[in-house]
Amino acid sequence: MTDSILNDIKKALDIDPSYTAFDQDITMHINSVFATLNQLGIGPDDGFEITGDTEVWADFLGGNPRLNSVKTYITLKVKLAFDPPAYSFHIASLEKQIEEFEWRLNTYRESYAWVPPEYEDVPYGVIIDGGTP
């Protein structure tokens, strides 16, 4: 792996990293996946995007090895959007893998940052049930 997000995704798509004809399209799809990950609560709170081959995985993952599956998740989503397989059973297989990665990433995020939706706007330290602190 090169650590460059764009170049690693291109390599996984069997595109030589030095071939730049599809960089704009692939970058667009990668950024769409980053938006999805942000909605799942994965990554920086303000979102994340790449503009070329200078952004690296550590910029997004922050060195958290428990999020390494993000690399495969992004690759699968970009492959499905950029170069979908010709056969429906292959598409279904990719979609199933994507669903599993989404579930696992969401489960991981909930293990450290879950807040019940009804309490999202309640300031920290406020007693909800009327008890005393």
ChimeraX commands (.cxc) that place a marker at each C-alpha (Angstrom):
marker #1 position 0.00,0.00,0.00 radius 0.5
marker #1 position 1.22,3.47,-0.80 radius 0.5
marker #1 position -0.75,5.22,1.96 radius 0.5
marker #1 position -2.19,7.58,-0.66 radius 0.5
marker #1 position -5.95,7.07,-0.54 radius 0.5
marker #1 position -6.43,7.76,-4.25 radius 0.5
marker #1 position -3.50,5.61,-5.38 radius 0.5
marker #1 position -4.51,2.68,-3.17 radius 0.5
marker #1 position -8.07,2.74,-4.50 radius 0.5
marker #1 position -6.79,2.98,-8.08 radius 0.5
marker #1 position -4.51,-0.01,-7.50 radius 0.5
marker #1 position -7.43,-2.00,-6.06 radius 0.5
marker #1 position -9.40,-1.13,-9.22 radius 0.5
marker #1 position -6.49,-2.43,-11.36 radius 0.5
marker #1 position -5.58,1.07,-12.53 radius 0.5
marker #1 position -1.92,2.01,-12.51 radius 0.5
marker #1 position -1.43,4.89,-10.05 radius 0.5
marker #1 position 0.50,6.84,-12.71 radius 0.5
marker #1 position -2.51,6.76,-15.06 radius 0.5
marker #1 position -4.51,9.88,-14.20 radius 0.5
marker #1 position -7.31,9.93,-16.80 radius 0.5
marker #1 position -9.92,8.72,-14.29 radius 0.5
marker #1 position -8.66,10.54,-11.20 radius 0.5
marker #1 position -11.49,13.09,-11.18 radius 0.5
marker #1 position -14.17,10.38,-11.40 radius 0.5
marker #1 position -12.56,8.15,-8.79 radius 0.5
marker #1 position -11.99,11.12,-6.46 radius 0.5
marker #1 position -15.68,12.04,-6.76 radius 0.5
marker #1 position -16.73,8.50,-5.81 radius 0.5
marker #1 position -14.25,8.33,-2.92 radius 0.5
marker #1 position -15.57,11.63,-1.55 radius 0.5
marker #1 position -19.13,10.32,-1.80 radius 0.5
marker #1 position -18.13,7.34,0.33 radius 0.5
marker #1 position -16.48,9.68,2.85 radius 0.5
marker #1 position -19.82,11.51,3.09 radius 0.5
marker #1 position -21.57,8.20,3.78 radius 0.5
marker #1 position -18.99,7.33,6.44 radius 0.5
marker #1 position -19.54,10.73,8.06 radius 0.5
marker #1 position -23.26,10.01,8.22 radius 0.5
marker #1 position -22.41,6.70,9.92 radius 0.5
marker #1 position -20.33,8.64,12.47 radius 0.5
marker #1 position -16.96,7.43,11.19 radius 0.5
marker #1 position -14.12,9.89,10.65 radius 0.5
marker #1 position -13.72,13.57,11.47 radius 0.5
marker #1 position -16.86,15.35,12.71 radius 0.5
marker #1 position -16.54,18.00,9.98 radius 0.5
marker #1 position -16.27,15.38,7.24 radius 0.5
marker #1 position -13.36,14.56,4.99 radius 0.5
marker #1 position -12.50,14.79,1.32 radius 0.5
marker #1 position -9.56,14.21,-0.95 radius 0.5
marker #1 position -8.45,16.44,-3.81 radius 0.5
marker #1 position -5.71,14.28,-5.27 radius 0.5
marker #1 position -3.09,11.72,-4.34 radius 0.5
marker #1 position -1.58,13.65,-1.44 radius 0.5
marker #1 position -4.14,12.68,1.21 radius 0.5
marker #1 position -3.19,9.55,3.14 radius 0.5
marker #1 position -5.17,7.04,5.18 radius 0.5
marker #1 position -3.82,8.38,8.48 radius 0.5
marker #1 position -5.44,11.75,7.67 radius 0.5
marker #1 position -8.83,10.06,7.83 radius 0.5
marker #1 position -8.26,7.13,10.18 radius 0.5
marker #1 position -6.13,9.03,12.68 radius 0.5
marker #1 position -3.96,5.96,13.20 radius 0.5
marker #1 position -6.85,3.87,14.59 radius 0.5
marker #1 position -6.20,0.28,13.41 radius 0.5
marker #1 position -9.76,-0.73,14.35 radius 0.5
marker #1 position -10.92,1.30,11.36 radius 0.5
marker #1 position -8.75,-0.47,8.78 radius 0.5
marker #1 position -11.87,-2.02,7.27 radius 0.5
marker #1 position -12.70,1.48,5.99 radius 0.5
marker #1 position -10.12,0.91,3.25 radius 0.5
marker #1 position -11.92,-2.16,1.93 radius 0.5
marker #1 position -15.33,-0.53,2.39 radius 0.5
marker #1 position -14.32,2.49,0.29 radius 0.5
marker #1 position -12.78,0.23,-2.35 radius 0.5
marker #1 position -15.95,-1.86,-2.67 radius 0.5
marker #1 position -18.24,1.19,-2.84 radius 0.5
marker #1 position -16.04,2.91,-5.44 radius 0.5
marker #1 position -15.80,-0.28,-7.52 radius 0.5
marker #1 position -19.58,-0.60,-7.51 radius 0.5
marker #1 position -20.03,3.03,-8.59 radius 0.5
marker #1 position -17.07,3.39,-10.97 radius 0.5
marker #1 position -16.70,-0.06,-12.55 radius 0.5
marker #1 position -19.64,-2.29,-11.64 radius 0.5
marker #1 position -19.42,-5.99,-12.51 radius 0.5
marker #1 position -21.30,-7.30,-15.51 radius 0.5
marker #1 position -23.13,-10.06,-13.67 radius 0.5
marker #1 position -25.90,-9.53,-11.13 radius 0.5
marker #1 position -24.62,-12.24,-8.79 radius 0.5
marker #1 position -21.27,-10.45,-8.57 radius 0.5
marker #1 position -23.02,-7.13,-7.85 radius 0.5
marker #1 position -25.11,-8.84,-5.16 radius 0.5
marker #1 position -21.94,-10.24,-3.61 radius 0.5
marker #1 position -20.33,-6.78,-3.47 radius 0.5
marker #1 position -23.50,-5.27,-2.03 radius 0.5
marker #1 position -23.60,-7.94,0.69 radius 0.5
marker #1 position -19.98,-7.25,1.62 radius 0.5
marker #1 position -20.69,-3.51,1.72 radius 0.5
marker #1 position -23.68,-4.08,4.00 radius 0.5
marker #1 position -21.55,-6.14,6.38 radius 0.5
marker #1 position -18.82,-3.49,6.52 radius 0.5
marker #1 position -21.44,-0.79,7.18 radius 0.5
marker #1 position -22.90,-2.87,10.00 radius 0.5
marker #1 position -19.50,-3.57,11.53 radius 0.5
marker #1 position -18.36,0.06,11.28 radius 0.5
marker #1 position -21.63,1.27,12.75 radius 0.5
marker #1 position -21.39,-1.26,15.58 radius 0.5
marker #1 position -17.83,-0.16,16.33 radius 0.5
marker #1 position -18.87,3.50,16.37 radius 0.5
marker #1 position -21.80,2.77,18.67 radius 0.5
marker #1 position -19.45,1.03,21.11 radius 0.5
marker #1 position -17.63,4.28,21.86 radius 0.5
marker #1 position -19.82,7.17,20.75 radius 0.5
marker #1 position -23.45,6.14,20.92 radius 0.5
marker #1 position -25.95,8.66,22.24 radius 0.5
marker #1 position -29.66,7.84,22.25 radius 0.5
marker #1 position -31.32,10.08,19.63 radius 0.5
marker #1 position -33.67,11.64,22.17 radius 0.5
marker #1 position -30.64,12.90,24.16 radius 0.5
marker #1 position -28.49,14.24,21.32 radius 0.5
marker #1 position -29.35,17.89,22.05 radius 0.5
marker #1 position -29.24,17.63,25.86 radius 0.5
marker #1 position -26.18,19.39,27.35 radius 0.5
marker #1 position -23.72,17.15,29.15 radius 0.5
marker #1 position -24.38,16.92,32.87 radius 0.5
marker #1 position -28.11,17.66,32.71 radius 0.5
marker #1 position -30.22,15.27,34.77 radius 0.5
marker #1 position -32.96,13.82,32.55 radius 0.5
marker #1 position -34.98,11.79,35.05 radius 0.5
marker #1 position -35.40,14.54,37.66 radius 0.5
marker #1 position -32.90,13.00,40.06 radius 0.5
marker #1 position -30.03,14.77,41.75 radius 0.5
marker #1 position -26.47,14.74,40.53 radius 0.5
marker link #1:1,2 radius 0.2
marker link #1:2,3 radius 0.2
marker link #1:3,4 radius 0.2
marker link #1:4,5 radius 0.2
marker link #1:5,6 radius 0.2
marker link #1:6,7 radius 0.2
marker link #1:7,8 radius 0.2
marker link #1:8,9 radius 0.2
marker link #1:9,10 radius 0.2
marker link #1:10,11 radius 0.2
marker link #1:11,12 radius 0.2
marker link #1:12,13 radius 0.2
marker link #1:13,14 radius 0.2
marker link #1:14,15 radius 0.2
marker link #1:15,16 radius 0.2
marker link #1:16,17 radius 0.2
marker link #1:17,18 radius 0.2
marker link #1:18,19 radius 0.2
marker link #1:19,20 radius 0.2
marker link #1:20,21 radius 0.2
marker link #1:21,22 radius 0.2
marker link #1:22,23 radius 0.2
marker link #1:23,24 radius 0.2
marker link #1:24,25 radius 0.2
marker link #1:25,26 radius 0.2
marker link #1:26,27 radius 0.2
marker link #1:27,28 radius 0.2
marker link #1:28,29 radius 0.2
marker link #1:29,30 radius 0.2
marker link #1:30,31 radius 0.2
marker link #1:31,32 radius 0.2
marker link #1:32,33 radius 0.2
marker link #1:33,34 radius 0.2
marker link #1:34,35 radius 0.2
marker link #1:35,36 radius 0.2
marker link #1:36,37 radius 0.2
marker link #1:37,38 radius 0.2
marker link #1:38,39 radius 0.2
marker link #1:39,40 radius 0.2
marker link #1:40,41 radius 0.2
marker link #1:41,42 radius 0.2
marker link #1:42,43 radius 0.2
marker link #1:43,44 radius 0.2
marker link #1:44,45 radius 0.2
marker link #1:45,46 radius 0.2
marker link #1:46,47 radius 0.2
marker link #1:47,48 radius 0.2
marker link #1:48,49 radius 0.2
marker link #1:49,50 radius 0.2
marker link #1:50,51 radius 0.2
marker link #1:51,52 radius 0.2
marker link #1:52,53 radius 0.2
marker link #1:53,54 radius 0.2
marker link #1:54,55 radius 0.2
marker link #1:55,56 radius 0.2
marker link #1:56,57 radius 0.2
marker link #1:57,58 radius 0.2
marker link #1:58,59 radius 0.2
marker link #1:59,60 radius 0.2
marker link #1:60,61 radius 0.2
marker link #1:61,62 radius 0.2
marker link #1:62,63 radius 0.2
marker link #1:63,64 radius 0.2
marker link #1:64,65 radius 0.2
marker link #1:65,66 radius 0.2
marker link #1:66,67 radius 0.2
marker link #1:67,68 radius 0.2
marker link #1:68,69 radius 0.2
marker link #1:69,70 radius 0.2
marker link #1:70,71 radius 0.2
marker link #1:71,72 radius 0.2
marker link #1:72,73 radius 0.2
marker link #1:73,74 radius 0.2
marker link #1:74,75 radius 0.2
marker link #1:75,76 radius 0.2
marker link #1:76,77 radius 0.2
marker link #1:77,78 radius 0.2
marker link #1:78,79 radius 0.2
marker link #1:79,80 radius 0.2
marker link #1:80,81 radius 0.2
marker link #1:81,82 radius 0.2
marker link #1:82,83 radius 0.2
marker link #1:83,84 radius 0.2
marker link #1:84,85 radius 0.2
marker link #1:85,86 radius 0.2
marker link #1:86,87 radius 0.2
marker link #1:87,88 radius 0.2
marker link #1:88,89 radius 0.2
marker link #1:89,90 radius 0.2
marker link #1:90,91 radius 0.2
marker link #1:91,92 radius 0.2
marker link #1:92,93 radius 0.2
marker link #1:93,94 radius 0.2
marker link #1:94,95 radius 0.2
marker link #1:95,96 radius 0.2
marker link #1:96,97 radius 0.2
marker link #1:97,98 radius 0.2
marker link #1:98,99 radius 0.2
marker link #1:99,100 radius 0.2
marker link #1:100,101 radius 0.2
marker link #1:101,102 radius 0.2
marker link #1:102,103 radius 0.2
marker link #1:103,104 radius 0.2
marker link #1:104,105 radius 0.2
marker link #1:105,106 radius 0.2
marker link #1:106,107 radius 0.2
marker link #1:107,108 radius 0.2
marker link #1:108,109 radius 0.2
marker link #1:109,110 radius 0.2
marker link #1:110,111 radius 0.2
marker link #1:111,112 radius 0.2
marker link #1:112,113 radius 0.2
marker link #1:113,114 radius 0.2
marker link #1:114,115 radius 0.2
marker link #1:115,116 radius 0.2
marker link #1:116,117 radius 0.2
marker link #1:117,118 radius 0.2
marker link #1:118,119 radius 0.2
marker link #1:119,120 radius 0.2
marker link #1:120,121 radius 0.2
marker link #1:121,122 radius 0.2
marker link #1:122,123 radius 0.2
marker link #1:123,124 radius 0.2
marker link #1:124,125 radius 0.2
marker link #1:125,126 radius 0.2
marker link #1:126,127 radius 0.2
marker link #1:127,128 radius 0.2
marker link #1:128,129 radius 0.2
marker link #1:129,130 radius 0.2
marker link #1:130,131 radius 0.2
marker link #1:131,132 radius 0.2
marker link #1:132,133 radius 0.2
view
